[in-house]
Amino acid sequence: MDRGDVIQIELLRQLVAGQQRQNELLAELAQATSGLHKQRAAEIQQWKDANPKLSRACRNAAETLSRVQTQFLESITEEVIENGEHLVDGDFMLHEFVDRFGPRMAHLNGVLQVLAQLGDHGAPVKG
């Protein structure tokens, strides 16, 4: 074996050791993330168990708000289709569109996500 081969072998060993360490760190990260997720899920379930009526109301509200979101998305898509050329060609129109629909969409999605997460996923809601 010449010196070049020895250097290559040592570099490969270092590479393998680095990859092994990276795998260990990724496993630790996955374990920590999983633990946090399980803890959060348990906390949410405790809240649902302590507030069953409110949890069912959250589910009902999420279902209603989901229909509102669908209608809102329909109006957004109509707006895009009708003004597509202006949105592509003009920065002003794009900014107007984002200013008009962006904050409402973000807030609606946030509220819907919270309600859906807190909503009881047991028996269907009667309504």
KOLSEFI-744026 format. One record per atom (N, C-alpha, C): residue number from 1; residue in one letter; chain; atom name; x, y, z. Coordinates in steps of 0.001 Angstrom, whole numbers, plus 500000, padded with zeros to 6 digits. Layout:
N
REC  seq  type  mol  atom  px  py  pz
REC  NUM  A  A  CA  X  Y  Z
...
# end
This chain:
127
REC  seq  type  mol  atom  px  py  pz
REC  1  M  A  N  500839  498827  500000
REC  1  M  A  CA  500000  500000  500000
REC  1  M  A  C  500884  501236  500000
REC  2  D  A  N  500532  502157  499137
REC  2  D  A  CA  501307  503396  499131
REC  2  D  A  C  500647  504450  500002
REC  3  R  A  N  501300  505548  500132
REC  3  R  A  CA  500825  506625  501019
REC  3  R  A  C  499443  507139  500606
REC  4  G  A  N  499163  507211  499339
REC  4  G  A  CA  497864  507667  498844
REC  4  G  A  C  496730  506761  499296
REC  5  D  A  N  496980  505457  499260
REC  5  D  A  CA  495961  504496  499708
REC  5  D  A  C  495683  504647  501199
REC  6  V  A  N  496746  504846  501969
REC  6  V  A  CA  496599  505011  503414
REC  6  V  A  C  495781  506262  503722
REC  7  I  A  N  496055  507336  503014
REC  7  I  A  CA  495317  508592  503212
REC  7  I  A  C  493841  508390  502852
REC  8  Q  A  N  493591  507703  501751
REC  8  Q  A  CA  492202  507442  501325
REC  8  Q  A  C  491457  506619  502370
REC  9  I  A  N  492105  505586  502868
REC  9  I  A  CA  491479  504733  503876
REC  9  I  A  C  491170  505530  505133
REC  10  E  A  N  492092  506365  505567
REC  10  E  A  CA  491876  507180  506766
REC  10  E  A  C  490730  508175  506542
REC  11  L  A  N  490690  508787  505381
REC  11  L  A  CA  489595  509713  505074
REC  11  L  A  C  488249  508991  505062
REC  12  L  A  N  488206  507785  504519
REC  12  L  A  CA  486971  507004  504510
REC  12  L  A  C  486548  506639  505931
REC  13  R  A  N  487504  506298  506780
REC  13  R  A  CA  487190  506007  508180
REC  13  R  A  C  486590  507233  508871
REC  14  Q  A  N  487193  508380  508614
REC  14  Q  A  CA  486681  509620  509210
REC  14  Q  A  C  485273  509920  508702
REC  15  L  A  N  485060  509682  507432
REC  15  L  A  CA  483739  509909  506843
REC  15  L  A  C  482701  508990  507477
REC  16  V  A  N  483039  507738  507629
REC  16  V  A  CA  482118  506780  508256
REC  16  V  A  C  481853  507173  509703
REC  17  A  A  N  482891  507563  510435
REC  17  A  A  CA  482705  507983  511830
REC  17  A  A  C  481796  509211  511899
REC  18  G  A  N  481982  510149  510984
REC  18  G  A  CA  481123  511336  510947
REC  18  G  A  C  479678  510979  510647
REC  19  Q  A  N  479479  510058  509727
REC  19  Q  A  CA  478121  509636  509398
REC  19  Q  A  C  477467  508902  510567
REC  20  Q  A  N  478249  508100  511276
REC  20  Q  A  CA  477712  507408  512448
REC  20  Q  A  C  477293  508410  513518
REC  21  R  A  N  478107  509430  513737
REC  21  R  A  CA  477767  510460  514728
REC  21  R  A  C  476522  511221  514287
REC  22  Q  A  N  476425  511531  513013
REC  22  Q  A  CA  475249  512228  512488
REC  22  Q  A  C  473995  511375  512688
REC  23  N  A  N  474102  510080  512452
REC  23  N  A  CA  472965  509185  512664
REC  23  N  A  C  472559  509151  514133
REC  24  E  A  N  473549  509128  515030
REC  24  E  A  CA  473246  509156  516462
REC  24  E  A  C  472502  510440  516843
REC  25  L  A  N  472977  511573  516323
REC  25  L  A  CA  472333  512851  516627
REC  25  L  A  C  470905  512905  516077
REC  26  L  A  N  470725  512377  514872
REC  26  L  A  CA  469386  512348  514287
REC  26  L  A  C  468451  511459  515109
REC  27  A  A  N  468954  510347  515598
REC  27  A  A  CA  468129  509459  516428
REC  27  A  A  C  467748  510164  517725
REC  28  E  A  N  468696  510881  518339
REC  28  E  A  CA  468393  511633  519561
REC  28  E  A  C  467357  512715  519297
REC  29  L  A  N  467510  513404  518174
REC  29  L  A  CA  466559  514454  517807
REC  29  L  A  C  465165  513875  517579
REC  30  A  A  N  465094  512757  516892
REC  30  A  A  CA  463801  512116  516641
REC  30  A  A  C  463157  511675  517948
REC  31  Q  A  N  463955  511152  518856
REC  31  Q  A  CA  463430  510711  520147
REC  31  Q  A  C  462909  511901  520948
REC  32  A  A  N  463660  512994  520956
REC  32  A  A  CA  463227  514183  521695
REC  32  A  A  C  461950  514760  521097
REC  33  T  A  N  461892  514830  519781
REC  33  T  A  CA  460709  515357  519107
REC  33  T  A  C  459501  514472  519371
REC  34  S  A  N  459710  513169  519335
REC  34  S  A  CA  458627  512235  519602
REC  34  S  A  C  458109  512396  521027
REC  35  G  A  N  459025  512568  521962
REC  35  G  A  CA  458624  512752  523361
REC  35  G  A  C  457801  514010  523547
REC  36  L  A  N  458222  515102  522910
REC  36  L  A  CA  457468  516354  523004
REC  36  L  A  C  456093  516210  522372
REC  37  H  A  N  456033  515512  521238
REC  37  H  A  CA  454755  515307  520555
REC  37  H  A  C  453808  514486  521421
REC  38  K  A  N  454341  513426  522028
REC  38  K  A  CA  453512  512577  522895
REC  38  K  A  C  453023  513361  524110
REC  39  Q  A  N  453901  514175  524677
REC  39  Q  A  CA  453518  514982  525840
REC  39  Q  A  C  452417  515965  525461
REC  40  R  A  N  452572  516615  524329
REC  40  R  A  CA  451564  517584  523873
REC  40  R  A  C  450234  516883  523602
REC  41  A  A  N  450284  515720  522961
REC  41  A  A  CA  449060  514965  522676
REC  41  A  A  C  448366  514563  523975
REC  42  A  A  N  449139  514173  524971
REC  42  A  A  CA  448563  513791  526269
REC  42  A  A  C  447919  514998  526945
REC  43  E  A  N  448572  516145  526856
REC  43  E  A  CA  448011  517375  527451
REC  43  E  A  C  446700  517762  526768
REC  44  I  A  N  446659  517655  525455
REC  44  I  A  CA  445436  517975  524714
REC  44  I  A  C  444324  517001  525088
REC  45  Q  A  N  444677  515726  525203
REC  45  Q  A  CA  443669  514734  525579
REC  45  Q  A  C  443144  514989  526986
REC  46  Q  A  N  444013  515377  527901
REC  46  Q  A  CA  443577  515722  529262
REC  46  Q  A  C  442611  516891  529219
REC  47  W  A  N  442921  517887  528387
REC  47  W  A  CA  442034  519051  528268
REC  47  W  A  C  440687  518620  527707
REC  48  K  A  N  440703  517765  526680
REC  48  K  A  CA  439452  517275  526095
REC  48  K  A  C  438635  516495  527123
REC  49  D  A  N  439305  515670  527911
REC  49  D  A  CA  438614  514882  528936
REC  49  D  A  C  438024  515786  530017
REC  50  A  A  N  438719  516863  530342
REC  50  A  A  CA  438243  517789  531368
REC  50  A  A  C  437159  518728  530836
REC  51  N  A  N  437095  518891  529514
REC  51  N  A  CA  436141  519828  528904
REC  51  N  A  C  435407  519167  527736
REC  52  P  A  N  434679  518095  527980
REC  52  P  A  CA  434070  517364  526860
REC  52  P  A  C  433049  518188  526074
REC  53  K  A  N  432267  518981  526771
REC  53  K  A  CA  431253  519788  526082
REC  53  K  A  C  431924  520838  525193
REC  54  L  A  N  432933  521503  525723
REC  54  L  A  CA  433657  522512  524948
REC  54  L  A  C  434416  521864  523791
REC  55  S  A  N  434927  520672  524023
REC  55  S  A  CA  435636  519955  522964
REC  55  S  A  C  434690  519632  521805
REC  56  R  A  N  433473  519178  522135
REC  56  R  A  CA  432479  518917  521080
REC  56  R  A  C  432100  520206  520369
REC  57  A  A  N  431984  521296  521120
REC  57  A  A  CA  431665  522591  520502
REC  57  A  A  C  432788  523037  519574
REC  58  C  A  N  434029  522795  519967
REC  58  C  A  CA  435171  523136  519114
REC  58  C  A  C  435118  522344  517811
REC  59  R  A  N  434747  521070  517933
REC  59  R  A  CA  434648  520242  516733
REC  59  R  A  C  433553  520773  515808
REC  60  N  A  N  432400  521092  516377
REC  60  N  A  CA  431295  521624  515592
REC  60  N  A  C  431704  522940  514922
REC  61  A  A  N  432366  523805  515676
REC  61  A  A  CA  432824  525089  515133
REC  61  A  A  C  433851  524866  514025
REC  62  A  A  N  434740  523886  514205
REC  62  A  A  CA  435752  523593  513183
REC  62  A  A  C  435098  523114  511897
REC  63  E  A  N  434073  522287  512028
REC  63  E  A  CA  433368  521810  510837
REC  63  E  A  C  432708  522975  510097
REC  64  T  A  N  432069  523861  510852
REC  64  T  A  CA  431430  525031  510241
REC  64  T  A  C  432465  525934  509599
REC  65  L  A  N  433543  526193  510333
REC  65  L  A  CA  434590  527074  509815
REC  65  L  A  C  435277  526455  508601
REC  66  S  A  N  435317  525155  508538
REC  66  S  A  CA  435889  524487  507370
REC  66  S  A  C  435056  524779  506120
REC  67  R  A  N  433736  524809  506291
REC  67  R  A  CA  432864  525169  505154
REC  67  R  A  C  433082  526629  504753
REC  68  V  A  N  433273  527493  505747
REC  68  V  A  CA  433567  528908  505468
REC  68  V  A  C  434880  529012  504699
REC  69  Q  A  N  435862  528243  505134
REC  69  Q  A  CA  437163  528266  504470
REC  69  Q  A  C  437034  527812  503012
REC  70  T  A  N  436226  526805  502775
REC  70  T  A  CA  436027  526327  501407
REC  70  T  A  C  435431  527425  500537
REC  71  Q  A  N  434429  528128  501044
REC  71  Q  A  CA  433835  529235  500288
REC  71  Q  A  C  434850  530342  500054
REC  72  F  A  N  435660  530629  501078
REC  72  F  A  CA  436684  531658  500956
REC  72  F  A  C  437705  531270  499881
REC  73  L  A  N  438100  529999  499860
REC  73  L  A  CA  439034  529533  498842
REC  73  L  A  C  438429  529625  497446
REC  74  E  A  N  437131  529358  497347
REC  74  E  A  CA  436464  529497  496051
REC  74  E  A  C  436522  530934  495561
REC  75  S  A  N  436290  531891  496465
REC  75  S  A  CA  436351  533300  496056
REC  75  S  A  C  437764  533716  495691
REC  76  I  A  N  438748  533177  496392
REC  76  I  A  CA  440140  533495  496065
REC  76  I  A  C  440500  532945  494685
REC  77  T  A  N  440127  531695  494425
REC  77  T  A  CA  440476  531105  493134
REC  77  T  A  C  439772  531827  491990
REC  78  E  A  N  438528  532248  492199
REC  78  E  A  CA  437833  533026  491174
REC  78  E  A  C  438575  534329  490898
REC  79  E  A  N  439019  534982  491969
REC  79  E  A  CA  439763  536236  491834
REC  79  E  A  C  441057  536020  491047
REC  80  V  A  N  441749  534940  491336
REC  80  V  A  CA  443001  534649  490632
REC  80  V  A  C  442728  534368  489160
REC  81  I  A  N  441713  533578  488877
REC  81  I  A  CA  441394  533241  487489
REC  81  I  A  C  440996  534496  486712
REC  82  E  A  N  440162  535336  487312
REC  82  E  A  CA  439694  536545  486640
REC  82  E  A  C  440817  537561  486423
REC  83  N  A  N  441765  537637  487337
REC  83  N  A  CA  442805  538665  487272
REC  83  N  A  C  444201  538079  487126
REC  84  G  A  N  444293  536864  486620
REC  84  G  A  CA  445573  536176  486521
REC  84  G  A  C  446633  536951  485779
REC  85  E  A  N  446282  537505  484631
REC  85  E  A  CA  447267  538249  483835
REC  85  E  A  C  447785  539459  484591
REC  86  H  A  N  446899  540169  485264
REC  86  H  A  CA  447312  541354  486025
REC  86  H  A  C  448200  540967  487212
REC  87  L  A  N  447888  539839  487822
REC  87  L  A  CA  448698  539386  488954
REC  87  L  A  C  450106  539001  488515
REC  88  V  A  N  450198  538367  487341
REC  88  V  A  CA  451500  537946  486833
REC  88  V  A  C  452310  539149  486360
REC  89  D  A  N  451657  540078  485691
REC  89  D  A  CA  452370  541198  485069
REC  89  D  A  C  452672  542341  486018
REC  90  G  A  N  451861  542510  487054
REC  90  G  A  CA  452045  543691  487882
REC  90  G  A  C  452280  543381  489344
REC  91  D  A  N  453357  543915  489861
REC  91  D  A  CA  453657  543763  491282
REC  91  D  A  C  452582  544404  492140
REC  92  F  A  N  452067  545538  491702
REC  92  F  A  CA  451056  546245  492486
REC  92  F  A  C  449826  545369  492695
REC  93  M  A  N  449338  544740  491626
REC  93  M  A  CA  448144  543905  491722
REC  93  M  A  C  448404  542687  492608
REC  94  L  A  N  449603  542125  492499
REC  94  L  A  CA  449939  540975  493336
REC  94  L  A  C  449954  541381  494806
REC  95  H  A  N  450569  542528  495115
REC  95  H  A  CA  450600  542993  496501
REC  95  H  A  C  449196  543291  497016
REC  96  E  A  N  448364  543876  496180
REC  96  E  A  CA  446978  544142  496569
REC  96  E  A  C  446243  542838  496877
REC  97  F  A  N  446465  541847  496030
REC  97  F  A  CA  445823  540550  496228
REC  97  F  A  C  446271  539921  497545
REC  98  V  A  N  447572  539905  497788
REC  98  V  A  CA  448104  539308  499015
REC  98  V  A  C  447611  540079  500234
REC  99  D  A  N  447616  541420  500151
REC  99  D  A  CA  447127  542227  501274
REC  99  D  A  C  445649  541973  501542
REC  100  R  A  N  444907  541742  500500
REC  100  R  A  CA  443466  541561  500632
REC  100  R  A  C  443108  540196  501206
REC  101  F  A  N  443785  539154  500730
REC  101  F  A  CA  443409  537800  501112
REC  101  F  A  C  444370  537132  502094
REC  102  G  A  N  445621  537510  502086
REC  102  G  A  CA  446644  536835  502883
REC  102  G  A  C  446373  536805  504378
REC  103  P  A  N  446198  537974  505010
REC  103  P  A  CA  445976  537951  506469
REC  103  P  A  C  444728  537173  506878
REC  104  R  A  N  443651  537334  506122
REC  104  R  A  CA  442423  536602  506451
REC  104  R  A  C  442642  535100  506349
REC  105  M  A  N  443344  534683  505297
REC  105  M  A  CA  443608  533254  505107
REC  105  M  A  C  444489  532728  506243
REC  106  A  A  N  445510  533463  506608
REC  106  A  A  CA  446408  533013  507679
REC  106  A  A  C  445664  532905  509002
REC  107  H  A  N  444862  533901  509327
REC  107  H  A  CA  444127  533887  510591
REC  107  H  A  C  443063  532792  510590
REC  108  L  A  N  442373  532652  509493
REC  108  L  A  CA  441354  531616  509380
REC  108  L  A  C  441981  530230  509548
REC  109  N  A  N  443110  530006  508893
REC  109  N  A  CA  443797  528717  509023
REC  109  N  A  C  444233  528466  510463
REC  110  G  A  N  444747  529498  511125
REC  110  G  A  CA  445185  529346  512514
REC  110  G  A  C  444044  528993  513446
REC  111  V  A  N  442926  529713  513319
REC  111  V  A  CA  441767  529442  514169
REC  111  V  A  C  441214  528051  513888
REC  112  L  A  N  441123  527706  512617
REC  112  L  A  CA  440604  526393  512238
REC  112  L  A  C  441498  525275  512781
REC  113  Q  A  N  442784  525474  512732
REC  113  Q  A  CA  443714  524466  513235
REC  113  Q  A  C  443538  524257  514737
REC  114  V  A  N  443400  525329  515490
REC  114  V  A  CA  443215  525214  516943
REC  114  V  A  C  441898  524517  517253
REC  115  L  A  N  440827  524944  516593
REC  115  L  A  CA  439524  524323  516854
REC  115  L  A  C  439532  522841  516505
REC  116  A  A  N  440144  522502  515383
REC  116  A  A  CA  440191  521098  514970
REC  116  A  A  C  441017  520273  515948
REC  117  Q  A  N  442097  520842  516443
REC  117  Q  A  CA  442949  520110  517380
REC  117  Q  A  C  442245  519895  518723
REC  118  L  A  N  441497  520875  519160
REC  118  L  A  CA  440811  520774  520448
REC  118  L  A  C  439470  520069  520357
REC  119  G  A  N  438967  519918  519136
REC  119  G  A  CA  437671  519287  518949
REC  119  G  A  C  437699  517814  519260
REC  120  D  A  N  436598  517339  519825
REC  120  D  A  CA  436437  515926  520149
REC  120  D  A  C  436254  515149  518860
REC  121  H  A  N  437060  514119  518664
REC  121  H  A  CA  436956  513303  517455
REC  121  H  A  C  436230  511990  517728
REC  122  G  A  N  435386  512015  518724
REC  122  G  A  CA  434623  510818  519086
REC  122  G  A  C  433408  510665  518198
REC  123  A  A  N  432252  510591  518830
REC  123  A  A  CA  430995  510405  518101
REC  123  A  A  C  430699  511610  517225
REC  124  P  A  N  430027  511397  516104
REC  124  P  A  CA  429681  512504  515216
REC  124  P  A  C  428836  513545  515947
REC  125  V  A  N  429051  514798  515560
REC  125  V  A  CA  428306  515898  516171
REC  125  V  A  C  426921  515927  515579
REC  126  K  A  N  425919  516011  516435
REC  126  K  A  CA  424541  516117  515970
REC  126  K  A  C  424231  517574  515758
REC  127  G  A  N  423612  517872  514658
REC  127  G  A  CA  423327  519269  514434
REC  127  G  A  C  422345  519394  513411
# end
